Amino acid sequence: MSKLQDLPLGEVQLSRRRVLLSGAVIVAGGLITSALPRLAFADSSKNFIPFMQISRLLVNHKLDDAVGQRMLALLELDQPDLMTNLNHLLAIAKANKAQIVEDFFPAIPEGALQQLAHKIIFGWYTGCLEPKRSAKAFAYEQALTWHTTMDTITIPSYGISGPNNWHRTNTPVLPVPQF
């Protein structure tokens, strides 16, 4: 019989070796788990840099890379010629020496390129790629339209109704300013 079978019921015997081995397994599992999101987008990485370049030109805000990766993954499923269109948009932006969207957007020809530009802008602001009920959302709290309403004054009887903001206190409405 082994040592574990000789122990009375409810008693556990741990050696230092088992504790260290268990700790190493837990640490390794944590490292692997934290690396999985980056590995999941490894195929998109060649498209990610051009996508974020054109996104930053089309949308004049600080954009989250993780949201960009999720958005790019959905765009790649939807549009097989995405990389070609992204390269065309970047070429148009470079030809116009664009720093902001107004520098090159009028030069984008109507059709697939302009539709892609609109879809990218729409995606960053809304967190989904289509205005349909069946659209897949890739961002909610990180969508840019959410950020524009974060600093509004709430009705005193209600809390901020934003996602994950139950701990935030209401903005005081008293004393009312006199004009």
Backbone as JSON, one array per atom type, in Angstrom:
{
  "sequence": "MSKLQDLPLGEVQLSRRRVLLSGAVIVAGGLITSALPRLAFADSSKNFIPFMQISRLLVNHKLDDAVGQRMLALLELDQPDLMTNLNHLLAIAKANKAQIVEDFFPAIPEGALQQLAHKIIFGWYTGCLEPKRSAKAFAYEQALTWHTTMDTITIPSYGISGPNNWHRTNTPVLPVPQF",
  "N": [[0.82, -1.19, 0.0], [0.34, 2.29, -0.63], [1.62, 5.4, 0.75], [-0.38, 7.38, 0.78], [-2.74, 5.94, 0.89], [-2.63, 4.91, 3.42], [-3.23, 6.95, 5.14], [-5.51, 8.35, 7.53], [-9.0, 9.04, 6.96], [-9.75, 12.24, 5.71], [-7.38, 13.48, 6.39], [-4.58, 15.11, 5.02], [-1.48, 14.8, 3.52], [1.18, 16.8, 2.78], [4.09, 17.24, 1.01], [7.09, 19.24, 0.8], [8.01, 19.18, -1.78], [5.72, 18.5, -3.29], [4.14, 20.78, -2.83], [5.74, 22.81, -3.97], [5.78, 21.88, -6.61], [3.05, 22.01, -7.23], [2.67, 24.78, -6.99], [4.33, 25.65, -9.08], [2.94, 24.6, -11.26], [0.57, 26.08, -11.1], [1.52, 28.71, -11.53], [2.61, 28.41, -14.12], [0.26, 27.77, -15.5], [-1.12, 30.19, -15.2], [0.55, 31.92, -16.66], [0.34, 30.81, -19.23], [-2.4, 31.11, -19.67], [-2.61, 33.92, -19.67], [-1.23, 34.49, -21.98], [-2.78, 33.47, -24.0], [-4.83, 35.2, -25.25], [-3.19, 36.86, -26.85], [-2.02, 34.97, -28.52], [-4.23, 34.06, -29.86], [-4.79, 36.02, -31.71], [-2.71, 35.9, -33.45], [-2.67, 35.29, -36.19], [-3.9, 37.52, -37.26], [-2.07, 39.49, -36.89], [-0.41, 40.46, -38.93], [-2.14, 42.01, -40.37], [-2.95, 43.75, -38.46], [-1.4, 46.04, -37.77], [-1.56, 47.79, -40.13], [-4.35, 48.1, -40.04], [-4.8, 49.41, -37.57], [-3.38, 51.75, -38.09], [-4.88, 52.98, -40.14], [-7.27, 53.18, -38.76], [-6.63, 54.98, -36.71], [-6.25, 57.23, -38.21], [-8.79, 57.62, -39.27], [-10.4, 57.9, -37.02], [-10.31, 60.2, -34.56], [-9.34, 59.69, -31.81], [-8.12, 58.23, -28.73], [-7.38, 54.99, -29.27], [-8.17, 51.68, -28.31], [-6.07, 48.9, -28.36], [-6.78, 46.21, -27.92], [-9.53, 46.2, -28.41], [-9.39, 46.9, -31.07], [-8.2, 44.59, -32.13], [-10.24, 42.71, -31.76], [-12.23, 43.85, -33.35], [-10.97, 43.8, -35.86], [-10.79, 41.03, -36.26], [-13.5, 40.38, -36.66], [-14.01, 41.91, -38.96], [-12.31, 40.64, -40.79], [-13.56, 38.19, -41.07], [-15.86, 38.98, -42.32], [-15.08, 40.35, -44.66], [-13.28, 39.27, -47.29], [-11.35, 40.53, -48.9], [-10.07, 42.4, -47.31], [-7.44, 43.21, -46.54], [-6.34, 44.21, -48.91], [-8.03, 46.4, -49.39], [-7.51, 47.9, -47.07], [-4.84, 48.58, -47.53], [-5.18, 50.17, -49.83], [-6.63, 52.31, -48.73], [-4.71, 53.29, -46.93], [-2.75, 54.07, -48.78], [-4.07, 56.16, -50.09], [-4.31, 57.92, -47.94], [-1.59, 58.44, -47.42], [-0.83, 59.61, -49.83], [-2.21, 62.0, -49.67], [-0.97, 63.12, -47.55], [-2.03, 62.78, -44.94], [-3.05, 63.68, -41.69], [-5.24, 63.78, -40.12], [-8.67, 62.69, -40.38], [-10.11, 64.43, -42.08], [-8.24, 65.27, -43.88], [-7.95, 63.35, -45.89], [-10.34, 61.96, -46.38], [-12.29, 62.96, -48.3], [-11.02, 62.19, -50.66], [-11.32, 59.48, -50.9], [-12.61, 57.03, -52.96], [-16.04, 56.45, -53.94], [-17.87, 53.52, -53.05], [-16.58, 50.27, -52.34], [-14.29, 50.97, -50.81], [-15.0, 53.38, -49.51], [-17.19, 52.47, -48.09], [-15.94, 50.63, -46.37], [-14.36, 52.41, -44.87], [-16.39, 53.91, -43.6], [-17.54, 51.82, -42.14], [-15.49, 51.12, -40.38], [-15.24, 53.49, -38.87], [-17.85, 53.6, -37.79], [-17.77, 51.23, -36.32], [-15.82, 51.74, -34.3], [-17.12, 53.73, -32.83], [-19.58, 52.58, -32.05], [-19.17, 49.93, -31.22], [-19.93, 47.7, -32.58], [-20.31, 46.27, -35.89], [-22.45, 46.68, -37.58], [-25.66, 48.26, -37.97], [-27.7, 46.52, -36.91], [-29.98, 44.28, -35.25], [-28.97, 41.76, -35.02], [-26.26, 42.03, -35.05], [-22.87, 41.38, -34.17], [-21.36, 42.25, -31.18], [-18.3, 43.77, -30.33], [-17.25, 45.45, -28.52], [-18.25, 47.29, -25.66], [-18.25, 48.87, -23.22], [-15.93, 50.1, -23.99], [-16.58, 51.36, -26.33], [-16.69, 54.31, -28.29], [-18.91, 56.05, -28.2], [-19.94, 55.6, -25.72], [-18.07, 56.81, -24.07], [-18.51, 59.52, -24.44], [-20.68, 60.15, -22.87], [-20.02, 59.76, -20.25], [-19.58, 61.69, -18.26], [-21.94, 62.9, -17.48], [-24.54, 64.49, -15.54], [-26.41, 62.77, -13.18], [-29.82, 61.86, -12.41], [-30.78, 62.43, -9.07], [-32.03, 60.24, -7.73], [-31.26, 58.01, -9.08], [-28.6, 55.79, -9.95], [-25.39, 55.96, -11.65], [-25.8, 54.54, -14.7], [-24.03, 53.01, -16.1], [-21.95, 50.42, -17.5], [-20.62, 48.22, -15.14], [-20.34, 50.17, -13.12], [-21.39, 50.42, -10.54], [-20.28, 51.11, -8.13], [-19.66, 53.77, -8.21], [-20.22, 57.05, -7.03], [-23.05, 59.26, -7.07], [-23.17, 62.39, -8.82], [-23.25, 65.35, -7.01], [-26.15, 67.42, -6.88], [-26.92, 69.6, -5.5], [-25.62, 72.47, -3.93], [-27.87, 74.31, -6.02], [-26.71, 76.11, -8.76], [-26.82, 79.69, -8.89], [-27.93, 81.96, -11.25]],
  "CA": [[0.0, 0.0, 0.0], [1.09, 3.54, -0.67], [1.49, 6.26, 1.93], [-1.65, 8.1, 0.74], [-3.83, 5.05, 1.29], [-2.48, 4.62, 4.84], [-3.69, 8.1, 5.93], [-6.91, 8.32, 7.93], [-9.9, 9.85, 6.14], [-9.78, 13.66, 6.03], [-6.04, 14.01, 6.59], [-3.81, 15.25, 3.8], [-0.07, 14.99, 3.81], [1.83, 17.48, 1.68], [5.53, 17.43, 1.14], [7.54, 20.49, 0.17], [8.13, 18.92, -3.21], [4.38, 18.6, -3.89], [3.72, 22.18, -2.75], [6.48, 23.54, -4.99], [5.31, 21.43, -7.93], [1.71, 22.59, -7.42], [2.87, 26.22, -7.24], [4.87, 25.81, -10.44], [1.85, 24.33, -12.21], [-0.36, 27.22, -11.06], [2.18, 29.84, -12.19], [2.68, 28.11, -15.55], [-1.1, 27.91, -16.02], [-1.42, 31.62, -15.3], [1.3, 32.49, -17.79], [-0.26, 30.32, -20.48], [-3.72, 31.75, -19.81], [-2.46, 35.33, -20.03], [-0.69, 34.57, -23.34], [-3.75, 32.97, -24.99], [-5.42, 36.23, -26.12], [-2.22, 37.3, -27.85], [-1.84, 33.89, -29.49], [-5.46, 33.93, -30.65], [-4.78, 37.01, -32.79], [-1.42, 35.84, -34.15], [-2.91, 35.32, -37.63], [-4.31, 38.87, -37.63], [-1.04, 40.47, -36.56], [0.11, 41.11, -40.14], [-3.14, 43.01, -40.77], [-3.31, 44.6, -37.33], [-0.71, 47.34, -37.82], [-2.23, 48.68, -41.09], [-5.71, 48.38, -39.59], [-4.77, 50.44, -36.54], [-2.94, 53.0, -38.7], [-6.02, 53.62, -40.82], [-8.26, 53.5, -37.73], [-6.22, 56.2, -36.01], [-6.47, 58.37, -39.11], [-10.23, 57.82, -39.44], [-11.04, 58.24, -35.74], [-9.37, 61.04, -33.81], [-9.43, 59.4, -30.38], [-7.18, 57.21, -28.29], [-8.05, 53.72, -29.56], [-7.7, 50.53, -27.54], [-5.57, 47.86, -29.25], [-7.55, 44.97, -27.73], [-10.78, 46.38, -29.14], [-9.01, 46.85, -32.48], [-8.0, 43.19, -32.52], [-11.56, 42.06, -31.86], [-12.9, 44.43, -34.52], [-10.29, 43.27, -37.04], [-11.19, 39.62, -36.43], [-14.84, 40.36, -37.27], [-13.9, 42.43, -40.32], [-11.68, 39.62, -41.64], [-14.59, 37.18, -41.37], [-16.87, 39.61, -43.17], [-14.53, 40.86, -45.92], [-12.08, 38.53, -47.68], [-10.36, 41.42, -49.52], [-9.85, 43.46, -46.35], [-6.06, 43.72, -46.55], [-6.18, 45.02, -50.12], [-8.74, 47.66, -49.17], [-6.77, 48.67, -46.07], [-3.66, 49.13, -48.2], [-5.64, 51.27, -50.69], [-6.95, 53.45, -47.86], [-3.45, 53.86, -46.45], [-2.1, 54.74, -49.91], [-4.78, 57.43, -50.29], [-3.93, 58.79, -46.82], [-0.2, 58.87, -47.6], [-0.79, 60.52, -50.97], [-2.74, 63.29, -49.22], [-0.21, 63.5, -46.35], [-3.09, 62.91, -43.95], [-2.82, 63.62, -40.25], [-6.57, 63.54, -39.57], [-9.59, 62.15, -41.37], [-10.52, 65.45, -43.04], [-7.18, 65.45, -44.88], [-7.99, 62.39, -46.99], [-11.63, 61.29, -46.59], [-12.92, 63.31, -49.58], [-10.32, 61.54, -51.77], [-11.68, 58.06, -50.95], [-13.66, 56.85, -53.97], [-17.26, 55.78, -53.49], [-17.86, 52.08, -53.28], [-16.1, 49.39, -51.28], [-13.34, 51.66, -49.93], [-15.72, 54.32, -48.65], [-18.01, 51.66, -47.18], [-15.05, 50.12, -45.34], [-14.01, 53.53, -43.99], [-17.56, 54.17, -42.77], [-17.73, 50.69, -41.23], [-14.46, 51.23, -39.33], [-15.65, 54.6, -38.0], [-19.05, 53.15, -37.08], [-17.37, 50.2, -35.36], [-15.15, 52.32, -33.14], [-18.06, 54.5, -32.03], [-20.71, 51.82, -31.52], [-18.79, 48.65, -30.65], [-20.36, 46.64, -33.49], [-20.04, 46.69, -37.27], [-23.68, 46.92, -38.34], [-26.78, 48.75, -37.14], [-28.74, 45.49, -36.92], [-30.16, 43.6, -33.96], [-28.18, 40.52, -35.03], [-24.83, 42.36, -35.15], [-22.01, 40.91, -33.08], [-20.67, 43.34, -30.5], [-16.92, 43.48, -29.93], [-16.93, 46.38, -27.44], [-19.4, 48.0, -25.11], [-17.74, 49.92, -22.35], [-14.84, 50.79, -24.69], [-17.1, 52.06, -27.5], [-16.47, 55.74, -28.12], [-20.14, 56.76, -27.83], [-20.1, 55.49, -24.28], [-17.17, 57.77, -23.42], [-19.02, 60.9, -24.51], [-21.73, 60.36, -21.87], [-19.56, 59.34, -18.92], [-19.52, 62.76, -17.26], [-23.23, 63.58, -17.34], [-25.13, 64.52, -14.2], [-27.52, 61.83, -13.09], [-30.94, 62.2, -11.54], [-30.32, 62.0, -7.75], [-32.57, 58.96, -7.26], [-30.71, 56.93, -9.88], [-27.15, 55.71, -10.01], [-24.84, 55.94, -13.0], [-26.26, 53.26, -15.25], [-23.02, 52.48, -17.0], [-21.51, 49.07, -17.19], [-19.65, 48.02, -14.06], [-20.11, 51.41, -12.37], [-22.27, 50.49, -9.38], [-19.56, 51.66, -7.0], [-19.43, 55.19, -8.41], [-21.24, 57.86, -6.36], [-23.72, 60.24, -7.92], [-22.69, 63.76, -8.79], [-24.21, 66.13, -6.23], [-26.87, 68.45, -7.64], [-27.16, 70.73, -4.6], [-26.54, 73.57, -4.16], [-28.13, 74.67, -7.4], [-26.05, 77.4, -9.05], [-27.69, 80.85, -9.13], [-27.48, 82.75, -12.41]],
  "C": [[0.86, 1.25, 0.0], [0.83, 4.35, 0.59], [0.13, 6.97, 1.96], [-2.81, 7.22, 1.18], [-3.78, 4.73, 2.78], [-3.01, 5.75, 5.72], [-5.15, 7.92, 6.33], [-7.73, 9.29, 7.07], [-9.9, 11.31, 6.62], [-8.41, 14.27, 6.25], [-5.31, 14.04, 5.25], [-2.36, 15.49, 4.2], [0.58, 15.61, 2.58], [3.32, 17.61, 1.98], [5.89, 18.76, 0.49], [7.6, 20.33, -1.34], [6.77, 19.06, -3.91], [3.87, 20.05, -3.88], [4.43, 23.0, -3.82], [6.03, 23.16, -6.4], [3.93, 22.02, -8.22], [1.8, 24.08, -7.71], [3.39, 26.48, -8.63], [3.8, 25.57, -11.48], [0.88, 25.51, -12.25], [0.24, 28.43, -11.78], [2.24, 29.62, -13.69], [1.3, 28.24, -16.19], [-1.5, 29.36, -16.18], [-0.71, 32.28, -16.45], [0.71, 32.06, -19.13], [-1.6, 31.0, -20.73], [-3.59, 33.21, -20.22], [-1.92, 35.49, -21.45], [-1.72, 34.16, -24.39], [-4.41, 34.06, -25.83], [-4.46, 36.72, -27.19], [-2.01, 36.23, -28.91], [-3.07, 33.75, -30.39], [-5.47, 34.88, -31.83], [-3.47, 36.99, -33.57], [-1.6, 35.9, -35.66], [-3.24, 36.74, -38.1], [-3.19, 39.88, -37.49], [-0.48, 41.16, -37.8], [-0.86, 42.18, -40.65], [-3.38, 44.04, -39.68], [-2.66, 45.98, -37.42], [-1.33, 48.26, -38.87], [-3.65, 49.06, -40.66], [-5.71, 49.49, -38.54], [-4.27, 51.78, -37.09], [-4.11, 53.72, -39.36], [-7.11, 53.99, -39.81], [-7.91, 54.8, -37.02], [-6.32, 57.43, -36.9], [-7.96, 58.67, -39.25], [-10.92, 58.31, -38.17], [-10.02, 58.97, -34.88], [-9.57, 60.9, -32.3], [-8.33, 58.42, -30.03], [-7.9, 55.87, -28.42], [-7.37, 52.58, -28.82], [-7.3, 49.4, -28.49], [-6.36, 46.56, -29.13], [-8.88, 45.05, -28.46], [-10.5, 46.32, -30.64], [-8.8, 45.43, -32.97], [-9.32, 42.46, -32.68], [-12.32, 42.56, -33.09], [-12.29, 43.89, -35.81], [-10.68, 41.83, -37.31], [-12.56, 39.52, -37.08], [-14.81, 40.88, -38.7], [-13.3, 41.39, -41.26], [-12.66, 38.51, -41.99], [-15.58, 37.7, -42.4], [-16.35, 39.97, -44.56], [-13.24, 40.13, -46.3], [-10.98, 39.42, -48.29], [-10.01, 42.61, -48.6], [-8.45, 44.05, -46.44], [-5.81, 44.59, -47.77], [-6.83, 46.38, -49.93], [-8.04, 48.53, -48.12], [-5.54, 49.32, -46.69], [-4.03, 50.28, -49.13], [-5.96, 52.51, -49.86], [-5.68, 54.11, -47.33], [-2.7, 54.59, -47.56], [-2.74, 56.1, -50.18], [-4.39, 58.42, -49.18], [-2.51, 59.31, -46.99], [-0.07, 59.85, -48.76], [-1.27, 61.92, -50.6], [-2.02, 63.82, -47.98], [-1.15, 63.74, -45.17], [-2.57, 62.8, -42.53], [-4.12, 63.34, -39.51], [-7.48, 63.13, -40.7], [-9.98, 63.17, -42.45], [-9.48, 65.66, -44.14], [-7.32, 64.5, -46.07], [-9.35, 61.77, -47.26], [-12.32, 61.69, -47.89], [-12.26, 62.62, -50.78], [-10.64, 60.04, -51.88], [-12.81, 57.89, -51.96], [-14.88, 56.13, -53.38], [-17.18, 54.31, -53.83], [-17.31, 51.34, -52.08], [-15.16, 50.1, -50.3], [-14.05, 52.62, -48.97], [-16.61, 53.58, -47.65], [-17.16, 51.08, -46.05], [-14.67, 51.23, -44.37], [-15.18, 53.87, -43.06], [-17.76, 53.07, -41.74], [-16.72, 50.75, -40.09], [-14.83, 52.34, -38.35], [-16.85, 54.2, -37.15], [-18.69, 52.14, -36.0], [-16.73, 50.78, -34.12], [-16.14, 53.07, -32.24], [-19.13, 53.65, -31.37], [-20.32, 50.5, -30.87], [-19.3, 47.46, -31.43], [-20.21, 47.17, -34.92], [-21.27, 47.02, -38.1], [-24.76, 47.47, -37.42], [-27.96, 47.78, -37.18], [-28.83, 44.86, -35.55], [-29.29, 42.35, -33.88], [-26.67, 40.78, -35.1], [-24.08, 41.84, -33.93], [-21.28, 42.11, -32.49], [-19.27, 42.9, -30.12], [-16.46, 44.43, -28.83], [-18.23, 46.99, -26.94], [-18.89, 49.18, -24.3], [-16.63, 50.72, -23.04], [-15.31, 51.51, -25.95], [-17.04, 53.56, -27.26], [-17.74, 56.51, -27.78], [-20.41, 56.66, -26.34], [-19.26, 56.55, -23.57], [-17.7, 59.19, -23.45], [-20.08, 61.18, -23.45], [-21.29, 60.02, -20.46], [-19.65, 60.44, -17.87], [-20.85, 63.5, -17.09], [-23.72, 63.53, -15.9], [-26.33, 63.59, -14.2], [-28.63, 62.37, -12.22], [-30.59, 61.66, -10.15], [-30.85, 60.64, -7.3], [-32.01, 57.77, -8.03], [-29.19, 56.95, -9.8], [-26.69, 55.83, -11.45], [-25.18, 54.57, -13.58], [-25.27, 52.66, -16.23], [-22.6, 51.08, -16.6], [-20.43, 49.06, -16.1], [-19.36, 49.28, -13.24], [-21.01, 51.53, -11.15], [-21.59, 51.13, -8.18], [-19.37, 53.17, -7.08], [-20.55, 56.0, -7.76], [-21.83, 58.87, -7.34], [-23.09, 61.62, -7.77], [-23.7, 64.59, -8.0], [-24.86, 67.23, -7.08], [-27.2, 69.66, -6.77], [-25.83, 71.26, -4.11], [-26.67, 73.89, -5.64], [-27.47, 76.02, -7.68], [-27.08, 78.49, -9.36], [-27.11, 81.66, -10.28], [-28.09, 84.13, -12.38]]
}
